[in-house]
């Protein structure tokens, strides 16, 4: 499991352009044959940690997305860490109301620089989404642009898609 920082400057512009390009494609195009079962999720989402204001602008949404879905990765932001936590998708399976993700099994990370006299630290918990299993995520589709993470305490509110417009 790797952790990456939130992009800034030119990297932010490239990231935003990639997100806008992904969002301009029809969400229904992912439902067509040949697309992965989670193709309808590709892009940036906000909310989940907090209720989303109905007047959220695209700029505000894309400046701090909470979750980013790609073909092979799901990136997650937290309130207390400036870096996105990255989970590698092992499998994605379409369900009746959304998608079920199984992530590559992760091991607890050891925090650097802290700990006891020998410089050792207790492992930090496996990053997940606050669900019953850190390596499984159930995404429920509420509407075309709204989802929820079923049974995940870290995301008590629905997430909404960041539009490119």
N, C-alpha and C positions, 0 to 999 in steps of 0.2 A: 504494500500500500504506500502510495506516495502522497505527499501533500504539496499543493502548489499555491502560490500567492495570487491574490486578486490582481488582474492586470491593471496597469496604469499607463498613461501617456500613449505612445504609438501602439503598444500591445492592446490597450483598451479599445482603441479605434478599430484595430483588426478584429478583435473579439466581437465587438458590436456589429461590425459589417457581416461577419460570419453568422451571427445570430439573426440579423435582419434577413439575410439571404435564405436562411433555413425557414424563417417565418413567412416569407413571401410565397413559398410553395404552398399549394393547397393542402390543408390538414387531411383532407379525404384522399389525397394522392398516396399517403402512406398506407391507407386501407387496401389499396390495389395489390394484386398479386406481385410477388417478388420483393416487396418491402418488408423490413423486419416487423415483428408484432408490436414493437414499441415505437415505430416510426412516427406515429401521431403525437408522441410526446416531445420530439426533438425540439430543442430551443430552451429559452430561459423562462423561469417561473418565479413568481414572488408570492409572499404571503406565507401561510403555514405556521410560522412562528408568531404571527400577529394578524389581526383582521385587516383585509385590504380595503382601502378607501376607494369608493367607486369612481373618483375623479383622478385616478393615478395616471400620469402621463407616461408615454413610451420612454422618454428620457429618464424619468425617475425610476421606472421599473428596470430598465436595462443598466442603470448605474450600479445597482446592488441586487442582482438576482439572488434568490435564496437557494434554488436548485437549478442545475443545468443538465439536461439529458442529451447525450450523444449516442452514437451507435454502440460504442464499447465502454463508455464511462457514464457514471452519474456523479456529479459534483455537488457538494452540499456546503452551505455556509452556516456558521453558528454565530450567536451573539457575542461570544467571549473570545473568539479566535479570528484574527485578520486573514487567515488562510482558508481556502476551500479544502475540504476533505474529499478525496477522490476514491470512489469505489468502482472496481472493474466488474463489468457485467459478465457473468458466466453463462446464464441463460435468461431469456425473456420469453414469457409465454402469455399469449392472449387468454383472457378469461371472459366470462359473460359480461362483466361490468368494467373491464379495464385491462390491466397487465400485471403479471407477477414477475418480479425480478429475483433472481438468485445471483448473489455476488460471489466472487472468488473468496474463499475463506480467508479471513484476515487474522493476523496474530496481534495481540496487544503490543502497543508501541512503548518503548522505554524513553522517558523524557531525558533529554541531554542536559547536563550541567547541574542537575539538582540531586537531591537524595541524601543518603546517609554519609558517614565519614569516609567511606571508600569510594564515594562518587557514584554509587549505584542508586537507581531509582526504582520505585515500584512501578510495574507496568501500568500504563493508562488503559482505561477500558477500550474495547474494540469500538471504533466509530461506527455508528449506524444511524438510524432514523428514530430511535426510541421505540422500536417495535419489539414484539416478543422474541424475535430472532434477529441479531445484528446483520446476518447475511441474507435476509429475505425482506423484500419490500412489496407490499400490495398497493397498487395504485388504482383508485376507483375514478372512473370518468363521470363527472357530474353533468358536464355540458361540453360543448366544443372547446371552450377556453377555461374550464375550471375542473380541477382534480382534487382528490383528497387522499391522504395516506392512511389507509384503514388500520386502526389499532396501534398507531404510533404516537406515543405521548409527547414527543418532541415537536410534533406538527398538529396541534389541536384545531387549527383553522384550515379552511380550503386554500389551495394555491390557484393563482390565475396566471394565464399565459401573458408574457410581455409581448405586446404587439410592436411591429416595426413601423407603425404609422403614428 
